[in-house]
Amino acid sequence: MTPATKTYGVVAAFASPEQLLEAVRAARQAGYRQMDAFTPFPVHGLDKALGLERSKLGYIVFGAGLMGAAAALLLQWWTAAVDYPLVIGGKPYFHLEFSIPVTFELTVLFAAFAAVLGMLFFNRLPQLYHPVFTAESFARATDDAFLLLIESQDPQFNPEACKDLLRSLGAGRVELVEEVAG
């Protein structure tokens, strides 16, 4: 017995990034908003054409860097001035100059971890399964094809109208993407 499926969307393959950008703009002009694009390399302007917001990752990385610097300074102050104070050569227990290397290192460490973990979170990775992975043309998305997916969640979605629109925009291959219901 085969499991029941439902339509996830329509995916179309384009030959060039310029064709993909034009298709995205035309689809947005036609009223579609729930779209995604898959390309073998970054395409300048695609994020704006898709209507994506600016990423919050930079703010998270900056905040994590500040937390790393604060943690480093607090750790060094606590160990040198409070927990185990030693008078060495008449110098003060804590001074900013000697703490710069460790502060820099922890700033970079916290920011790097935040960047990697934030990127994984915002990109919903690792994603072992996505309905578009079943489309025949998706295998070429990492090689030489530029794909546009219009999702069925879009209020304007009509499979036949989407297929006709994408074909009229010069898509080489247009497929219906199915997902297992449930």
N, C-alpha and C positions, 0 to 999 in steps of 0.2 A: 504494500500500500504506500503510495507516495504522499508525502505531507502536503497539506494545503499551502498554496502560495498567494501572495498579494503583490500588487505592483508597487515597487519602490520608486520608480522614476523612469526617465528616458535618457539614455546616454548617446552622445554623438561624437564621432571622431573627425577632427579637422587636420588638414595637412600642414598648417603653419600657425605660428603664434598670432599673426595678424588676423587670420581668418577667425581664430578663437576669440580674440578681443572684439571683433566686429559682431560675432554671434552673441557674445555675452551682452554687448550694448543693445543689440536688437531684441534679445529676449527680455531684458529689463524694460525696454521701451514698450514691449508687448504686454508688460504687467507682471512678469514672473519675478519672484523674489527669492524663492528657496532653490538656490543653485549652488553647484560646486564645480570646480575645474581641476583637472589632473594633467600635469605637464611634466616633460622629462627634465626641465630646468626652469628656474624662476623667470617669469614673464613680467617685464616692467609694465605697471599700470593695471595689471589684472585684479589686484585687490580693490582698487577704486572702482573698476568696472563692475565687479561683483557686489559692490556696496558694503564691503567689510569695514568694521570700525578699526581704529588704531589699536594696536596691541597694548595690553596692560603689563606686559612682561618687563619692560624697561623700568617701570615704577617698582615692581617687585624686586628686581635685581638691585636697584639703587637702595631700597630699604634694607635688603639683606646685607649689602656692603656696609651700610651705616651700623647695623647690628653687629657685624663682624668687628668693626673698628671699636665700637663701644665695649664689646665682650673682651677684646684684647687689652684695651686700656684698663678696664675693671680688673681683669685677671692680674695684670702686672702691678697695678696699684695695690691690690689686696695682698698679693704675695710679698711685695717688697716693703710696703709701709705698714701693713696691719698684722698679717699673719706671722711673718718671720723677718722683722726689721733688723738689719745689720748695718752698722756704721762702717763704711769702707772708705778709707782715705778722707774722712771728713765730709763726704758728699751727702746730699739729702737722700732720704729713703726712696723717694720717687721723683723722677724728673722726666719730662716729656722726651728729651732727646734720645735716651737709651731705649725707649719703647717704640720708636718709629719702625724698625724692621718687622717686629712681631705684629704690630698694628697693621702695617701694609699687607703682610702675608694673610692674616685672618680676614681682612677686608676682601681681598681677592678670592680667598677660599669660600667664604660665605656667598659672595656674589656669583661665583662660578657654579656652586651647587644650586643656588636659586635659579640661575639661568637654565641649567639642564633640567631640573625637576619641573620648573614652570613651563618650559617648552613641551615636555612630555604631557603635562596636565592639560595645557591649552590645546594641544594637537590631539588629545585623547589617545595617546600612545601608551603602551603598545596595543594596537588594534589587530587582533588575530583574525577577525572576520568582519567584513562589511559587504552588504549585498552587491555593491558595484564590482567586487572582485570576481563575481561569476560572469560578468559580461566578457564576451570574446575579445572585444577591442581593448579591454583594460590592460591586457598583457603588453601592449605597445605603448602604454602611457609612460613607461620609464625608458623608452627607446626613441620613438620618432613620431608619436601621435599626441595630439592635443585634444583632450576630451572635455566635453561640457555635459554635466548631469543636471537635469531639471527634476527635482524631487516631487513625489506625489503629494507631499504635505502642502504644497503651494495651493492657495485657494483658486488660482486660475487653471490648475492642472487638468488637462484632458489629453490622454495618450495620443490620440490621432492628430489633434491640433498641434501638439508638441513635435511629433514626428514630421508633420508637414512643414512647420516653421523651420526646424533644424535642417531639413533637406533643402528648403528654399535658400538657406544661408550658406549652402555649399558643403554640407557635411558629407564625408565619404561613406560613412557607415552609421546607421541609426539603429539602436537596439532598445527593446523594452527590458528593464531590469526588474527581476522578480526577487522577492525575499520569502523565506519560510514564515508563515503566519504563526503567531502564538508566542 
